[in-house]
Amino acid sequence: MALGSALGVACLAAALTIPTIIAAHDARVTSRAVVPGASKNAVYQEFLDPYGSQPLRRVFIGRTGVGPVPPPPGVEAIPQAGEAVVSPKLGEILAANPRAAGLVPGRVIGTIGRAGLGGPDDLFAYIGTDPKSLSAPAPLGRFGSKYTQHEVIDPSTLDILRFTLGCIVLLPLVIFLSVCARLSGESRARRLAALRLVGLSVKDTLRVNAGETVVASGAGAVIGLIGYLGINEIMARIGLPGLHWFPADGRPEGATIAVCLLGCPALAWVVGQFSARRAAQSPISVRRTGERRPPKKHGTLLLVPGLGIIGGYCLLSAMGRDPSGGSGSAVLVPGAVLMTGAGLVFGLAPITSWLSGRLAASSTSLPLSLAMRRTEVDPGSALRVVTGLVLMVFGASLTQGVLIELDQVTRRTAPVQEYSLSASQLSTRQHSQIAGLSGVLAHGLTADSWVPTMEQELPRIRSIVATCAQLAAFTETAQGCIDNRVLRIEDPTFPLDEDALPGSNFTFLLSDGRKLKASVPHDAVTVRAYQPSEFAGPSLLIPPSFLPQGTYLSGARFVLVSSSDAPTVREVLDGIGAVAPTASVEPVGIVIDSLAQLTVIRSLLVVGMVLGLVIGVAAFVVSVADRAMERRGQVAALVLLGARAGTLRVVQVVQVVVPLAVGLGAAIVAGWLAESSYLITGGGAVHWDWDGLPLLFACAVGVMLAAAVASLPMVRRHVDPEHIRRD
């Protein structure tokens, strides 16, 4: 009980502290938010740019008066023109990469303190400058907003994250602590029954059990909380992908400490009352082997509304109707998921008992008959063994749906991702280095034709400089392309360019000042561009061989393309940041904050899955030990009757594997339906996660094999005289 409470409280503290870490990050970021006002002493302009796959925020401040300007949190004084104050992480980048100095013009005079940073990996800078150099200055009012800004996770997404973590961490945790209390009570049941038989009252017997349980669980809770504090100090220095925090952020608050130190003993006390009630009320049935009552079937009824709701959404989607939207889905789907999960827990015992009876009646195998008869008589022991693992698989399926939905919201739906940079910001060497980055599929240029003066209303045309292979990589389809020839571009999904008439002549300005003349030909290449795309809209394709060596079109955008999966996008952005740290990168169709948010959410869900896995495995180990203690007398009796060791081991394995197979099969089906209903009501393009099913099946098979192997050592052929005398 003490060891189980320690592990459970450590996992519980980790799960409850995640929102606290996020709230502390958001509070400090909001406290440094610049609010415009009517100040005559300073103006400011804020910039948000990607440095690799990380957001880089810079606040340029120019003094316009001699009056005082209140400094932002973590900074002693506003930097003067030509000075800068940066975050420690940005200071390390500037020191290690001299090419990144262009991001922060001026002399670095200090670093921002903890009060002005979201986390240790924050990239932030306050830069003093001449007010006349700001393109869109605003009067500086104050630092600190009344409303939360630049959240590390969107509030609506945070609610989804809390619900998911509750399903994959807190529900298995309750089961695990209950199993620990059940095992603790089982080991004391015969002693409690003896106390009852020698005259102790029912209330006093329950009080003895409650006192022992609360003391053991309370001691374990203290150990678990101390263990979590040590783990937090280590993890805060290591961090998670996309999320780093200060050690103080991860220290539990008073409410969390109270839940851990009081909630765990309270749960153990409640479970202990139930586990000891049989020993207190019917001590003879404990001291001697007694027949147990069949499991109640009321809990199975929870599956009816749960599966009915999520199955209804899936059926509507399969019929071609879209049930997404509306406030009802936001309540029905989470409620149905919870009812389905609870139904899996409470319905597993009666379903297993019924199935075991049918298998035992039709079986001619001695080991299978023994195992199924035992499971039919006492399915509750099987329930304790497999419940944690069943909930883990159910939660894993739901987590897959959350990740798919967030992935659809935060990235392009197209299979490719484009990155646009100003060609003038890159040297010839940087052009070639960026084009050769890992993950980059192709590159090209987009530019407008040149007109002598902007006042003249002359026709203009937008062009692409690329080969046929490069054009094909950027577009969904490209037909009729011929290399080394100027071609007219036709896109049926894009409005017709009235200026791109065959025979029209246009002039393009080269980077060395020379001019390139091009005529719109009759020959055309038909493309279907992705949306959005830098290659959606241009009307002229110019082969790179038409440009003089070492030149590019003036005002051109250098465009790269890669696959759109998040790891590749981050890899390409990090590569661009390493080659050209001062270049402004525009990831076409996505927001860099959304990409960073998705990274954080993935990390937190992975942490939740790891905690759920630890809890599920621990619950299994404890439950198997529980079953081994329960079956000592029966194993001894079977040994005296002549059962061989192989038969006993097969019985033990079958007793574990059959209920586990039933539970995992139900968890995969119910979890996949719950995931699909979540995706359907989310309104995304993906409704059915067929790709995730093989992974769930592989996990289920792996869990069953591990459970079978772990069950073998629990069978001992040693005959204890106490067990023989008792039976």
C-alpha positions in Angstrom: 0.0 0.0 0.0 2.8 2.4 0.9 4.8 1.7 -2.3 1.7 1.9 -4.5 0.7 5.2 -2.9 4.1 6.6 -3.4 4.1 5.7 -7.1 0.5 6.9 -7.5 1.0 10.2 -5.8 4.1 10.9 -7.8 2.1 10.4 -11.1 -0.8 12.4 -9.7 1.4 15.3 -8.7 2.9 15.3 -12.2 -0.5 15.3 -13.9 -1.9 18.1 -11.7 1.2 20.3 -12.0 1.1 20.5 -15.8 -1.6 23.2 -15.8 0.3 25.0 -13.1 3.5 25.1 -15.3 1.5 26.4 -18.2 -0.3 29.0 -16.1 3.0 30.3 -14.7 4.4 30.6 -18.2 1.4 32.5 -19.4 1.3 34.8 -16.4 4.9 36.0 -17.0 4.4 36.4 -20.7 1.3 38.5 -20.1 3.1 40.6 -17.5 5.7 41.7 -20.2 3.1 42.4 -22.9 3.5 45.9 -24.3 0.3 48.0 -24.1 0.1 51.1 -26.2 -0.8 54.4 -24.4 -0.4 58.1 -24.6 3.2 58.3 -23.5 5.4 61.1 -25.0 8.6 59.6 -23.7 8.9 56.4 -25.8 7.6 54.6 -28.8 7.9 50.9 -29.7 7.4 48.4 -32.4 7.1 44.6 -31.8 8.3 41.9 -34.2 7.6 38.2 -34.3 9.8 36.1 -36.5 10.7 32.4 -36.6 14.3 31.5 -35.6 14.3 28.0 -36.9 11.1 26.4 -35.6 11.1 28.7 -32.5 9.3 32.0 -32.3 11.6 35.0 -31.8 10.0 38.2 -30.3 11.8 41.5 -30.4 10.6 44.8 -29.0 12.3 47.9 -30.4 12.0 50.9 -28.1 12.9 54.5 -29.1 13.0 57.4 -26.6 11.1 60.5 -27.7 11.4 62.4 -24.4 13.5 62.9 -21.3 10.9 61.6 -18.8 11.1 58.2 -17.1 10.0 55.1 -18.9 8.9 52.2 -16.6 11.1 49.1 -17.4 9.5 45.7 -18.3 9.6 42.8 -15.8 13.1 41.3 -15.5 14.8 44.4 -16.8 16.4 47.1 -14.7 16.2 49.9 -17.2 15.0 50.5 -20.8 18.1 50.1 -23.2 19.3 53.2 -24.9 19.7 53.5 -28.6 22.4 51.1 -29.8 21.9 48.8 -26.7 19.9 45.6 -26.2 18.8 43.4 -23.4 18.2 39.7 -24.4 17.0 36.5 -22.8 19.7 34.1 -21.7 18.9 31.6 -24.4 19.1 34.2 -27.1 22.3 35.5 -25.6 23.8 31.9 -26.0 22.7 31.9 -29.6 24.3 35.3 -30.4 27.5 34.2 -28.7 27.7 30.8 -30.5 26.5 32.1 -34.0 28.0 35.5 -35.0 25.8 35.5 -38.1 22.8 35.9 -35.9 24.0 39.2 -34.6 21.9 40.9 -37.2 18.8 39.8 -35.3 19.7 42.1 -32.4 21.4 45.3 -33.7 23.4 47.0 -31.0 25.5 46.1 -28.0 24.1 43.5 -25.5 24.3 45.1 -22.1 22.4 42.5 -20.0 20.0 39.6 -19.8 16.3 39.5 -19.0 15.5 38.1 -15.5 13.2 35.2 -14.7 10.2 37.6 -14.1 10.3 38.6 -17.8 10.6 35.2 -19.4 8.1 32.5 -20.2 10.7 29.8 -19.8 14.4 29.2 -19.9 14.3 28.6 -23.7 12.4 31.9 -24.4 13.9 33.9 -27.3 13.1 37.5 -26.5 14.9 40.9 -26.8 14.4 44.6 -25.9 16.4 46.7 -28.3 17.0 50.4 -28.0 16.8 52.3 -31.3 16.2 55.7 -33.0 12.5 56.4 -33.1 12.8 57.5 -36.8 14.0 54.1 -37.8 10.7 52.4 -36.8 8.3 51.8 -39.7 5.2 51.7 -37.6 5.9 53.2 -34.1 3.2 53.2 -31.4 3.3 55.2 -28.1 4.5 53.1 -25.3 1.9 52.9 -22.5 2.9 50.2 -20.0 4.1 46.6 -19.7 1.5 44.1 -18.5 -1.9 43.3 -19.9 -5.2 42.6 -18.1 -5.9 39.8 -20.5 -3.7 36.7 -21.1 -1.6 37.0 -24.3 0.6 34.7 -26.2 -0.5 31.6 -24.4 1.7 28.5 -24.7 -1.5 26.5 -25.4 -4.8 28.0 -26.7 -7.4 27.9 -23.9 -9.8 25.7 -25.8 -7.0 23.3 -26.6 -6.0 23.3 -22.9 -9.4 22.1 -22.0 -9.1 19.2 -24.4 -5.6 18.4 -23.0 -7.0 18.4 -19.5 -9.8 16.0 -20.4 -7.4 13.7 -22.3 -4.9 13.6 -19.5 -7.7 12.8 -17.1 -8.7 9.8 -19.2 -5.2 8.5 -19.7 -3.7 9.3 -16.3 -6.3 9.9 -13.6 -8.7 7.1 -14.3 -6.0 4.4 -14.4 -4.5 6.0 -11.3 -7.8 5.6 -9.3 -7.9 1.9 -10.5 -4.3 1.4 -9.5 -4.7 2.9 -6.0 -7.9 0.8 -5.5 -6.0 -2.3 -6.5 -3.2 -1.5 -4.0 -5.8 -1.0 -1.3 -7.5 -4.2 -2.3 -4.3 -6.2 -2.1 -3.4 -4.6 1.2 -6.8 -5.6 2.5 -6.6 -9.1 1.1 -3.3 -9.7 3.0 -5.0 -8.6 6.3 -8.4 -10.2 5.7 -7.7 -13.5 7.7 -6.2 -11.5 10.6 -9.2 -9.1 10.7 -11.6 -12.1 10.5 -9.7 -13.6 13.5 -10.1 -10.4 15.5 -13.8 -10.5 14.7 -14.1 -14.1 15.8 -12.5 -13.4 19.2 -15.1 -10.7 20.0 -14.1 -7.4 18.3 -17.1 -5.5 17.0 -17.7 -4.8 13.3 -17.0 -1.1 13.7 -13.8 -1.7 15.6 -12.7 -4.2 13.0 -13.3 -1.7 10.3 -11.5 1.0 12.3 -8.4 -1.2 12.7 -8.3 -1.9 8.9 -8.9 1.8 8.1 -6.2 3.0 10.5 -3.6 0.6 9.0 -4.6 1.5 5.5 -4.6 5.3 6.1 -1.2 5.2 7.8 0.4 3.1 5.1 -1.1 5.2 2.3 -0.3 8.5 4.1 3.3 7.5 4.4 3.4 6.5 0.8 1.9 9.8 -0.2 4.6 11.7 1.5 7.3 9.6 -0.1 5.7 10.0 -3.5 5.5 13.8 -3.1 9.1 14.0 -2.1 10.0 11.8 -5.1 8.1 14.1 -7.5 9.9 17.2 -6.2 13.2 15.5 -7.0 12.1 14.5 -10.4 10.8 18.0 -11.1 14.2 19.5 -10.3 15.8 17.2 -12.8 13.2 17.5 -15.6 13.1 21.3 -15.3 16.7 21.4 -16.3 16.2 18.9 -19.1 12.8 20.1 -20.4 10.5 18.6 -22.9 10.4 19.2 -26.7 8.8 22.7 -27.0 8.4 23.3 -23.3 11.0 24.2 -20.7 10.1 25.6 -17.3 11.8 26.9 -14.2 11.9 24.4 -11.2 9.7 26.7 -9.1 6.9 26.4 -11.7 6.7 22.7 -11.3 6.6 22.7 -7.5 3.0 21.7 -6.4 0.7 24.3 -5.0 -1.2 24.0 -1.7 -4.3 22.6 -3.4 -2.2 19.9 -5.2 -0.4 19.0 -2.0 -3.7 18.7 -0.2 -5.2 16.5 -2.9 -2.1 14.2 -2.9 -1.7 14.0 0.9 -5.4 13.7 1.7 -7.0 12.3 -1.5 -4.9 9.2 -1.6 -5.4 8.1 2.0 -9.2 9.0 1.6 -9.4 6.7 -1.4 -7.5 4.0 0.4 -9.9 4.3 3.4 -13.0 4.0 1.2 -11.6 1.0 -0.7 -10.4 -0.5 2.6 -13.9 -0.3 4.1 -15.3 -2.4 1.2 -12.4 -4.9 1.3 -12.6 -5.4 5.0 -16.4 -5.5 5.3 -16.6 -9.2 4.2 -14.0 -10.1 6.9 -15.9 -8.1 9.5 -19.4 -9.3 8.6 -18.7 -12.9 7.6 -15.4 -14.0 9.2 -16.2 -17.7 8.8 -16.2 -17.3 5.0 -12.8 -15.7 5.1 -11.2 -18.2 7.5 -12.7 -21.0 5.3 -13.1 -21.1 1.6 -16.6 -19.7 0.8 -18.6 -19.3 -2.3 -18.5 -15.8 -3.8 -21.5 -13.9 -5.2 -21.6 -13.5 -9.0 -20.7 -10.1 -10.3 -23.4 -7.5 -10.7 -24.3 -6.5 -14.2 -25.5 -3.0 -13.6 -22.2 -1.4 -14.6 -22.5 -2.9 -18.1 -25.5 -0.7 -18.8 -23.1 2.3 -19.0 -21.9 0.9 -22.3 -25.4 1.3 -23.8 -25.6 5.2 -23.8 -21.8 5.5 -24.3 -21.5 3.3 -27.3 -24.9 4.5 -28.5 -23.9 8.2 -28.7 -20.4 7.7 -30.3 -21.8 5.0 -32.6 -24.6 7.3 -33.7 -22.1 10.0 -34.7 -20.0 7.4 -36.6 -23.2 6.1 -38.3 -24.2 9.6 -39.4 -20.7 10.2 -40.9 -20.8 6.9 -42.7 -24.2 7.8 -44.2 -22.6 11.0 -45.7 -24.1 13.4 -43.1 -21.9 15.9 -41.2 -23.0 16.0 -37.5 -20.1 18.4 -36.6 -20.8 21.8 -35.0 -23.3 22.8 -32.4 -23.0 23.0 -28.6 -24.5 19.6 -28.0 -21.6 17.7 -29.3 -19.2 19.5 -26.9 -21.2 17.9 -24.0 -22.4 14.6 -25.6 -19.0 13.3 -26.9 -16.9 13.8 -23.7 -19.8 12.4 -21.6 -20.1 9.4 -23.9 -16.4 8.8 -23.7 -16.5 8.8 -19.9 -19.5 6.5 -19.9 -17.8 4.1 -22.3 -14.6 4.0 -20.3 -16.6 3.4 -17.0 -18.6 0.7 -18.8 -15.4 -1.1 -19.9 -14.3 -1.1 -16.3 -17.5 -2.3 -14.6 -18.8 -4.4 -17.4 -15.6 -6.5 -17.8 -16.3 -8.8 -14.8 -19.8 -10.0 -15.9 -18.8 -10.3 -19.5 -15.7 -12.3 -18.6 -17.7 -14.5 -16.2 -20.3 -15.3 -18.9 -17.7 -16.0 -21.6 -15.7 -18.2 -19.2 -18.7 -20.3 -18.4 -19.4 -20.9 -22.1 -15.7 -21.8 -22.8 -15.5 -24.1 -19.8 -18.7 -25.9 -20.8 -17.4 -26.6 -24.3 -13.8 -27.3 -23.5 -12.1 -30.7 -23.4 -8.8 -29.3 -22.1 -8.1 -29.7 -18.4 -6.0 -26.5 -18.1 -8.6 -24.4 -20.0 -11.5 -25.9 -18.0 -9.7 -25.2 -14.7 -8.8 -21.6 -15.7 -12.3 -20.8 -17.0 -14.2 -22.3 -14.1 -12.0 -20.3 -11.7 -12.5 -17.1 -13.8 -16.3 -17.8 -13.9 -16.5 -18.1 -10.1 -14.3 -15.1 -9.3 -14.1 -12.7 -12.3 -13.4 -9.8 -10.0 -9.8 -10.9 -9.6 -9.3 -10.8 -13.4 -10.9 -7.4 -13.4 -8.2 -6.1 -11.1 -5.5 -7.5 -13.3 -6.5 -6.1 -16.6 -8.4 -2.9 -15.9 -5.4 -0.6 -15.9 -4.1 -2.0 -19.2 -7.6 -1.8 -20.8 -7.9 1.8 -19.8 -4.5 2.5 -21.1 -5.3 1.2 -24.6 -8.7 3.0 -24.6 -6.9 6.2 -23.6 -4.2 5.7 -26.3 -6.8 5.5 -29.0 -8.4 8.7 -27.7 -5.0 10.4 -27.6 -4.5 9.5 -31.3 -7.7 11.3 -32.2 -6.7 14.5 -30.2 -3.3 14.6 -32.0 -4.9 14.1 -35.4 -7.5 16.9 -34.8 -4.8 19.3 -33.5 -2.6 18.4 -36.4 -5.4 19.3 -38.8 -6.0 22.6 -37.1 -2.4 23.8 -36.8 -1.0 22.8 -40.2 -1.8 22.8 -43.9 -4.1 20.1 -45.2 -1.9 19.9 -48.3 0.8 17.2 -48.4 3.6 19.8 -49.0 4.8 22.8 -47.1 6.3 25.9 -48.6 8.8 28.4 -47.1 9.2 31.9 -48.6 12.2 34.1 -48.2 13.4 37.3 -49.8 16.1 36.4 -52.3 17.9 39.7 -51.7 18.5 38.6 -48.0 20.5 35.6 -49.1 24.0 35.3 -50.6 24.8 33.0 -53.5 26.3 30.5 -51.1 23.3 30.7 -48.8 21.0 30.0 -51.8 22.8 26.8 -52.6 23.0 25.7 -48.9 19.4 26.3 -48.2 18.3 24.5 -51.4 20.3 21.4 -50.3 18.9 21.2 -46.8 17.6 17.9 -45.6 13.9 17.6 -46.2 13.8 20.2 -49.0 12.2 18.6 -52.1 12.6 21.5 -54.5 13.1 25.3 -54.8 12.2 28.1 -57.1 11.7 31.9 -57.5 8.6 34.0 -57.8 8.7 37.6 -58.9 6.6 40.4 -60.6 7.6 42.1 -63.8 9.3 45.5 -63.7 7.6 48.8 -64.4 9.6 52.1 -64.6 7.5 54.0 -62.0 4.7 52.9 -59.7 2.6 55.8 -60.9 2.3 54.4 -64.4 -0.6 51.9 -64.6 1.2 49.4 -66.8 0.2 45.7 -67.0 2.2 43.5 -64.7 2.7 39.7 -64.7 3.8 37.4 -62.0 6.3 34.7 -62.9 7.9 31.5 -61.6 11.5 30.6 -62.2 11.7 26.8 -62.0 12.4 23.7 -64.0 9.6 21.3 -64.9 10.6 18.9 -62.1 10.6 21.8 -59.6 7.2 22.9 -60.8 5.8 19.4 -60.4 7.1 19.3 -56.8 5.3 22.5 -55.9 1.9 21.7 -57.6 -0.7 18.9 -57.3 -0.6 18.3 -61.1 1.5 19.8 -64.0 0.8 18.8 -67.6 2.4 19.9 -70.8 5.6 21.3 -69.3 8.7 21.6 -71.6 12.1 22.3 -70.1 14.2 25.3 -71.3 11.2 27.0 -72.7 9.1 30.0 -71.5 5.5 28.8 -71.0 2.2 30.3 -70.1 0.7 28.9 -66.9 -2.9 27.9 -66.8 -4.7 26.9 -63.5 -8.4 26.0 -63.7 -8.8 26.7 -60.0 -7.4 30.3 -60.3 -9.0 33.3 -62.0 -7.7 34.1 -65.5 -5.0 36.8 -65.7 -6.3 39.2 -68.3 -2.8 40.7 -68.8 -1.2 37.4 -69.7 -2.3 37.5 -73.3 -0.2 35.5 -75.8 2.3 37.8 -77.6 2.4 40.4 -74.7 5.9 41.5 -73.7 7.1 42.1 -70.2 10.4 43.2 -68.6 12.0 41.8 -65.5 14.7 43.5 -63.6 17.7 41.4 -62.7 19.7 41.6 -59.4 22.7 43.1 -61.2 20.6 45.9 -62.7 20.2 44.4 -66.2 16.8 43.8 -67.7 15.3 40.5 -69.0 12.6 40.7 -71.6 10.1 37.8 -71.9 7.1 37.3 -74.2 4.0 35.4 -73.2 3.9 32.3 -75.6 0.9 30.4 -76.9 2.2 27.2 -75.5 1.0 26.6 -71.9 1.5 24.3 -69.0 -1.6 23.3 -67.1 -1.2 23.1 -63.3 -3.3 22.6 -60.3 -1.7 24.4 -57.4 -2.2 23.7 -53.7 -3.9 26.2 -51.5 -2.4 28.4 -50.2 0.8 28.4 -52.3 3.3 30.9 -53.7 2.9 29.0 -57.0 -0.9 29.7 -57.1 -1.4 32.8 -59.3 1.7 33.4 -61.4 1.0 33.3 -65.2 4.5 32.8 -66.7 7.1 30.0 -66.3 10.7 31.1 -66.9 13.3 28.3 -67.0 16.4 29.0 -64.8 18.6 28.7 -67.8 17.3 32.0 -69.1 18.8 33.9 -66.2 22.5 34.9 -66.4 24.7 32.9 -64.0 24.7 34.2 -60.5 21.7 36.5 -60.9 18.1 36.4 -59.9 15.0 38.5 -60.5 14.8 41.7 -58.5 12.3 41.6 -55.7 12.0 37.8 -56.1 10.9 35.4 -53.3 13.0 32.3 -52.9 10.6 29.5 -52.2 11.3 26.0 -50.8 9.0 23.0 -50.6 9.0 20.0 -48.3 6.6 17.4 -47.0 4.1 18.9 -44.5 4.6 16.5 -41.5 5.6 18.4 -38.4 9.1 16.9 -37.8 10.1 17.7 -41.4 8.8 21.3 -41.1 10.7 21.9 -37.9 13.9 20.3 -39.5 13.7 22.6 -42.5 13.0 25.7 -40.4 15.9 24.9 -38.1 18.2 24.4 -41.1 17.2 27.8 -42.6 17.9 29.4 -39.2 21.3 27.8 -39.1 22.3 28.9 -42.6 20.6 32.4 -42.7 19.7 33.4 -39.1 18.8 37.0 -40.1 16.5 36.1 -43.0 12.8 36.5 -42.5 11.1 33.2 -43.2 7.4 32.9 -44.0 6.0 29.3 -43.6 3.2 29.5 -46.2 -0.2 28.7 -44.7 0.9 28.1 -41.1 1.7 30.2 -38.0 4.9 29.6 -36.2 3.1 29.9 -32.9 0.8 27.1 -33.9 3.7 24.9 -34.8 5.3 25.5 -31.4 2.0 24.9 -29.7 1.6 21.5 -31.5 5.1 20.5 -30.3 4.2 21.4 -26.7 0.9 19.4 -26.9 2.6 16.4 -28.3 5.2 16.5 -25.5 2.5 16.7 -22.8 0.4 13.9 -24.3 3.5 11.7 -24.5 4.2 12.5 -20.8 0.6 11.5 -20.1 0.9 8.3 -22.0 4.2 7.4 -20.2 2.5 8.1 -16.8 -0.5 6.0 -17.9 1.8 3.2 -19.0 3.7 3.3 -15.7 0.4 3.2 -13.8 -1.0 0.4 -16.0 2.1 -1.8 -15.7 2.3 -1.2 -12.0 -1.4 -2.1 -11.6 -0.8 -5.2 -13.5 2.2 -6.3 -11.4 0.3 -5.6 -8.2 -2.8 -7.3 -9.4 -0.9 -10.4 -10.4 0.7 -10.5 -7.0 -2.8 -10.1 -5.6 -4.1 -13.1 -7.6 -1.0 -15.2 -6.6 -1.9 -14.6 -2.9 -5.5 -15.4 -3.4 -4.7 -18.7 -5.3 -2.1 -20.1 -2.9 -4.6 -22.4 -1.3 -6.1 -23.6 -4.6 -2.6 -24.2 -6.1 -1.6 -26.2 -3.0 -4.8 -28.3 -3.3 -4.2 -28.9 -7.1 -0.6 -30.0 -6.3 -1.8 -32.5 -3.8 -4.3 -33.8 -6.4 -1.4 -34.5 -8.7 -1.5 -31.4 -11.1 1.8 -31.0 -12.9 3.7 -27.7 -12.9 3.1 -27.2 -16.6 -0.7 -27.5 -16.1 -0.6 -25.0 -13.3 1.3 -22.5 -15.3 -1.0 -22.9 -18.3 -4.0 -22.3 -16.0 -2.4 -19.2 -14.6 -1.6 -17.8 -18.0 -5.0 -18.5 -19.4 -6.7 -16.9 -16.4 -4.8 -13.7 -17.2 -4.8 -13.7 -21.0 -8.5 -14.5 -21.7 -9.9 -11.6 -19.6 -7.1 -9.4 -21.0 -7.9 -10.3 -24.6 -11.6 -9.6 -24.0 -10.8 -6.3 -22.3 -8.3 -5.1 -24.9 -10.5 -6.1 -27.8 -13.4 -4.1 -26.3 -11.0 -1.2 -25.6 -9.7 -1.1 -29.2 -13.2 -1.2 -30.7 -14.7 1.3 -28.2 -11.6 3.5 -28.3 -11.6 3.6 -32.1 -15.3 4.6 -32.1 -14.7 7.2 -29.5 -11.8 8.6 -31.4 -13.8 8.7 -34.7 -16.7 10.5 -33.0 -14.3 13.1 -31.7 -12.8 13.6 -35.1 -16.2 13.7 -36.7 -17.6 16.4 -34.4 -14.3 18.3 -34.7 -15.2 19.1 -38.3 -11.8 18.2 -39.7 -11.0 16.5 -43.0 -10.0 13.2 -41.3 -12.9 11.2 -39.7 -11.6 7.7 -39.6 -8.1 6.9 -38.2 -7.4 3.7 -40.1 -3.7 4.2 -39.8 -3.8 4.1 -36.0 -5.5 0.7 -35.8 -2.4 -1.5 -36.6 -0.5 0.4 -33.8 -3.2 -0.3 -31.3 -3.4 -4.0 -32.3 0.4 -4.3 -32.0 0.3 -2.7 -28.6 -2.5 -5.1 -27.5 -0.6 -8.2 -28.7 2.6 -6.9 -26.9 0.7 -6.3 -23.7 -0.8 -9.9 -23.8 2.6 -11.5 -24.4 4.1 -9.5 -21.6 1.2 -10.4 -19.3 1.6 -14.1 -20.1 5.3 -14.1 -19.4 4.8 -12.1 -16.2 2.2 -14.6 -15.0 4.5 -17.6 -15.1 6.7 -16.9 -12.0 3.5 -16.4 -9.8 2.9 -20.2 -9.7 4.8 -22.0 -6.9 4.7 -25.8 -6.3 5.7 -25.3 -2.6 2.9 -26.7 -0.4 2.3 -24.5 2.7 0.7 -26.5 5.5 -1.3 -23.5 6.6 -3.1 -23.5 3.2 -3.8 -27.2 3.5 -5.2 -26.8 7.1 -7.3 -23.9 6.1 -8.9 -25.5 3.1 
